[in-house]
Amino acid sequence: MFGLYLNIPAYLARITYQGPTDPTLQTLRGLHRAHMLAVPFENLDIGLKRKIVCDEEAFLHKIVDHHRGGFCYEMNGAFAALLRQLGFRVTLLSARVPRADGSDGPEFDHLTLRVDLNEPWLADVGFGDFVLEPLLLKTDVVQDQGGKKYRLFEVGDRMHVQKCDRDGVWKPEYSFRLQARQLSDFAKMCRYHQTSPDSPFTKKRLCTIATPDGRITLSNMRLIVTHGNSREESEVESEVGWNAALKTHFGVVL
């Protein structure tokens, strides 16, 4: 890690962040929000058969230099590198995402981050439609972010994250242990998600990004735009239109 070259000004420009950079909660919140609003969660390289390896420099090159996004290993891997360079204390955590039947997915299914300040925080810019700012790593407290509610609770040695839907039902996001991990620990699952027909990332092309009051998503040939409680869907008619939507809404050129 200490040999990694990270161009901090270029990364901050990529996420259009101009706030303070000292390792404080204010900075962490600002960086997290800026990242979510600037860098799309996307799996487009998988459909193009471009190999994704668990390497920080590769993540940074793709996101910063090529103005791309990525999935969890890339997004949180790059964000962790930025935070460390700015003086934050960051720990990689392995999370398990629930399957459709409610059972836990495998270990290393998702990469999330613990950031320790005066209190510990859960930072995650790589889970798609998730928090705009970090969650306090504290159980049994409802945390509100722009009308969306989240909570953490503990069962045995695992922490569980839940989100409250519009009907008031708490639904699981993922669970994790507080055991520190290395980026290389995620390599096997990173390969799985690129190659297995059972992986959600091999089933469709996806590019999605948060907006201040909603989200823009390109899912296969469907463009979905949400603003607050409103939702608009439209069909993209061609590959030319699909590439144009990528450039217009996400700044992505393949």
C-alpha positions as CSV (number, residue, x, y, z in Angstrom):
1,M,0.0,0.0,0.0
2,F,2.8,2.4,0.9
3,G,4.2,2.2,-2.6
4,L,0.9,3.1,-4.2
5,Y,1.0,6.4,-6.2
6,L,-2.3,8.2,-5.8
7,N,-2.9,11.5,-7.5
8,I,-5.1,13.1,-4.8
9,P,-5.9,16.3,-6.7
10,A,-7.0,14.2,-9.8
11,Y,-9.2,11.9,-7.6
12,L,-10.8,14.9,-5.9
13,A,-11.4,16.5,-9.3
14,R,-12.9,13.3,-10.6
15,I,-15.5,13.4,-7.8
16,T,-15.8,17.2,-8.0
17,Y,-14.9,17.6,-4.4
18,Q,-13.5,21.0,-3.2
19,G,-14.0,20.7,0.6
20,P,-11.5,20.2,3.4
21,T,-9.2,17.1,3.2
22,D,-8.1,16.7,6.9
23,P,-9.2,13.3,8.3
24,T,-12.4,14.5,10.1
25,L,-16.0,13.4,10.0
26,Q,-17.0,16.4,8.0
27,T,-14.4,15.5,5.3
28,L,-15.5,11.8,5.3
29,R,-19.1,12.8,4.8
30,G,-18.3,15.2,2.0
31,L,-16.0,12.8,0.2
32,H,-18.6,10.0,0.5
33,R,-21.4,12.1,-0.9
34,A,-19.3,13.5,-3.7
35,H,-18.2,10.0,-4.7
36,M,-21.8,8.7,-4.8
37,L,-22.9,11.6,-6.9
38,A,-20.0,11.4,-9.4
39,V,-18.9,7.8,-9.9
40,P,-21.5,5.3,-11.2
41,F,-21.9,1.8,-9.9
42,E,-21.5,-0.3,-13.1
43,N,-20.5,-3.8,-14.4
44,L,-19.9,-2.9,-18.0
45,D,-16.4,-4.4,-18.3
46,I,-17.9,-7.8,-17.3
47,G,-20.1,-7.9,-20.4
48,L,-17.1,-6.8,-22.5
49,K,-15.0,-9.7,-21.1
50,R,-12.5,-7.2,-19.7
51,K,-10.9,-8.9,-16.7
52,I,-11.1,-7.0,-13.4
53,V,-8.4,-7.8,-10.9
54,C,-8.2,-6.9,-7.2
55,D,-5.5,-4.2,-7.6
56,E,-5.7,-0.7,-6.2
57,E,-3.7,0.9,-9.0
58,A,-6.0,-0.7,-11.6
59,F,-9.0,0.6,-9.7
60,L,-7.7,4.1,-9.5
61,H,-6.6,4.1,-13.2
62,K,-10.1,3.0,-14.3
63,I,-12.1,5.4,-12.0
64,V,-9.9,8.5,-12.0
65,D,-8.1,8.4,-15.4
66,H,-10.8,6.7,-17.5
67,H,-13.7,8.4,-15.8
68,R,-15.4,5.1,-15.2
69,G,-17.2,3.5,-12.3
70,G,-17.1,-0.1,-11.1
71,F,-18.6,-2.6,-8.7
72,C,-17.9,-3.0,-5.0
73,Y,-14.3,-4.2,-5.1
74,E,-13.3,-1.4,-7.4
75,M,-15.3,1.4,-5.9
76,N,-14.6,0.7,-2.2
77,G,-11.0,-0.4,-3.0
78,A,-10.3,2.9,-4.7
79,F,-12.1,4.9,-2.0
80,A,-10.2,3.2,0.7
81,A,-6.9,4.1,-1.0
82,L,-8.0,7.8,-1.2
83,L,-9.0,7.9,2.5
84,R,-5.8,6.3,3.6
85,Q,-3.7,8.8,1.6
86,L,-5.7,11.6,3.4
87,G,-4.8,10.2,6.8
88,F,-8.0,8.2,7.6
89,R,-7.8,4.9,9.4
90,V,-9.6,2.4,7.1
91,T,-10.3,-1.3,7.5
92,L,-11.6,-3.5,4.7
93,L,-14.5,-5.7,5.7
94,S,-16.1,-8.7,4.1
95,A,-19.9,-8.6,3.8
96,R,-22.4,-11.3,2.8
97,V,-25.4,-10.2,0.7
98,P,-28.7,-12.1,1.1
99,R,-29.8,-14.3,-1.7
100,A,-33.3,-14.3,-3.1
101,D,-34.4,-17.0,-0.7
102,G,-33.2,-15.0,2.3
103,S,-30.1,-17.0,3.0
104,D,-26.7,-15.4,3.3
105,G,-24.5,-15.2,0.3
106,P,-20.8,-16.3,0.5
107,E,-18.1,-14.5,2.5
108,F,-16.3,-11.8,0.4
109,D,-19.5,-11.3,-1.6
110,H,-19.2,-7.6,-1.0
111,L,-16.4,-5.3,0.1
112,T,-17.3,-2.5,2.6
113,L,-15.3,-0.2,4.8
114,R,-14.9,0.7,8.4
115,V,-13.4,4.2,9.1
116,D,-12.3,5.0,12.6
117,L,-12.6,8.5,13.9
118,N,-13.7,9.4,17.4
119,E,-16.4,6.7,16.7
120,P,-16.4,4.0,14.0
121,W,-18.3,4.6,10.8
122,L,-19.4,2.3,8.0
123,A,-18.5,3.8,4.6
124,D,-19.7,2.2,1.4
125,V,-19.7,3.9,-2.1
126,G,-19.9,0.5,-3.9
127,F,-23.3,-1.0,-3.1
128,G,-25.4,0.8,-5.7
129,D,-28.6,2.3,-4.3
130,F,-27.3,2.7,-0.7
131,V,-26.4,5.5,1.7
132,L,-25.1,8.9,0.4
133,E,-23.1,9.4,3.6
134,P,-21.5,6.9,6.0
135,L,-23.5,5.2,8.7
136,L,-22.5,5.4,12.4
137,L,-21.3,1.9,13.3
138,K,-23.6,1.6,16.2
139,T,-26.4,-0.9,16.7
140,D,-30.1,-0.3,17.5
141,V,-30.2,3.3,16.3
142,V,-32.3,4.4,13.4
143,Q,-30.3,6.7,11.1
144,D,-32.1,8.9,8.7
145,Q,-30.6,10.1,5.4
146,G,-32.9,12.4,3.4
147,G,-36.0,10.5,4.4
148,K,-34.4,7.0,4.0
149,K,-33.9,5.1,7.2
150,Y,-31.2,2.6,8.1
151,R,-30.3,0.6,11.2
152,L,-27.6,-1.9,12.3
153,F,-28.1,-4.7,14.7
154,E,-25.9,-7.5,16.0
155,V,-26.5,-11.3,15.9
156,G,-23.6,-13.3,17.4
157,D,-20.4,-11.9,15.8
158,R,-22.1,-10.4,12.8
159,M,-23.4,-6.9,12.2
160,H,-26.5,-6.6,10.0
161,V,-27.5,-3.5,7.9
162,Q,-31.2,-3.0,7.2
163,K,-33.1,-0.3,5.2
164,C,-36.7,0.7,5.7
165,D,-38.8,0.6,2.6
166,R,-41.7,2.9,1.7
167,D,-44.2,0.5,3.4
168,G,-42.3,0.7,6.7
169,V,-40.8,-2.8,6.4
170,W,-37.2,-3.3,7.4
171,K,-35.3,-5.3,4.7
172,P,-31.7,-6.6,4.9
173,E,-28.9,-5.1,2.9
174,Y,-25.9,-7.2,4.0
175,S,-24.1,-8.5,7.1
176,F,-20.5,-8.4,8.1
177,R,-17.9,-9.2,10.8
178,L,-15.5,-6.6,12.1
179,Q,-12.6,-8.7,11.1
180,A,-9.9,-6.8,9.1
181,R,-9.3,-8.1,5.6
182,Q,-6.8,-7.6,2.8
183,L,-7.8,-6.8,-0.8
184,S,-6.3,-10.1,-2.0
185,D,-8.9,-11.9,0.2
186,F,-11.6,-10.8,-2.3
187,A,-9.9,-12.0,-5.4
188,K,-11.7,-15.3,-5.7
189,M,-15.2,-13.7,-5.4
190,C,-14.2,-10.9,-7.7
191,R,-13.4,-13.6,-10.4
192,Y,-16.7,-15.4,-9.5
193,H,-18.8,-12.3,-10.1
194,Q,-17.3,-11.8,-13.5
195,T,-17.6,-15.4,-14.7
196,S,-20.3,-17.4,-13.0
197,P,-23.8,-17.6,-14.6
198,D,-25.1,-17.4,-11.1
199,S,-23.6,-14.0,-10.4
200,P,-26.0,-11.1,-10.7
201,F,-23.3,-9.2,-12.6
202,T,-23.2,-11.6,-15.5
203,K,-27.0,-11.5,-16.1
204,K,-27.4,-7.9,-17.3
205,R,-25.6,-4.7,-18.1
206,L,-26.0,-2.1,-15.4
207,C,-24.9,1.5,-14.8
208,T,-26.5,3.5,-12.0
209,I,-25.7,6.7,-10.1
210,A,-27.2,8.7,-7.3
211,T,-28.5,12.2,-7.7
212,P,-29.3,14.6,-4.9
213,D,-32.9,13.6,-4.8
214,G,-33.0,10.3,-6.7
215,R,-31.1,8.0,-9.1
216,I,-30.5,7.4,-12.7
217,T,-30.1,3.8,-13.9
218,L,-29.4,2.1,-17.2
219,S,-30.4,-1.5,-16.8
220,N,-29.9,-3.4,-20.1
221,M,-32.0,-1.3,-22.5
222,R,-34.2,0.4,-19.9
223,L,-33.4,4.0,-18.7
224,I,-34.9,4.6,-15.2
225,V,-34.9,8.1,-13.6
226,T,-36.3,8.7,-10.1
227,H,-36.9,12.0,-8.4
228,G,-38.2,11.7,-4.8
229,N,-41.3,9.6,-5.2
230,S,-41.6,9.9,-9.0
231,R,-40.2,7.3,-11.4
232,E,-39.9,7.4,-15.2
233,E,-38.9,4.5,-17.4
234,S,-38.1,4.5,-21.1
235,E,-36.8,2.0,-23.6
236,V,-33.5,2.6,-25.3
237,E,-34.0,1.7,-28.9
238,S,-30.5,0.9,-30.1
239,E,-26.9,0.3,-29.1
240,V,-26.2,3.8,-30.5
241,G,-28.8,5.2,-28.1
242,W,-27.5,3.1,-25.3
243,N,-24.0,4.5,-25.7
244,A,-25.4,8.0,-25.9
245,A,-27.3,7.4,-22.7
246,L,-24.1,6.2,-21.0
247,K,-22.2,9.4,-22.1
248,T,-25.1,11.8,-21.3
249,H,-26.1,10.5,-17.9
250,F,-22.9,8.9,-16.5
251,G,-20.1,10.5,-18.4
252,V,-19.0,7.0,-19.5
253,V,-17.5,6.3,-22.9
254,L,-16.6,2.7,-23.7
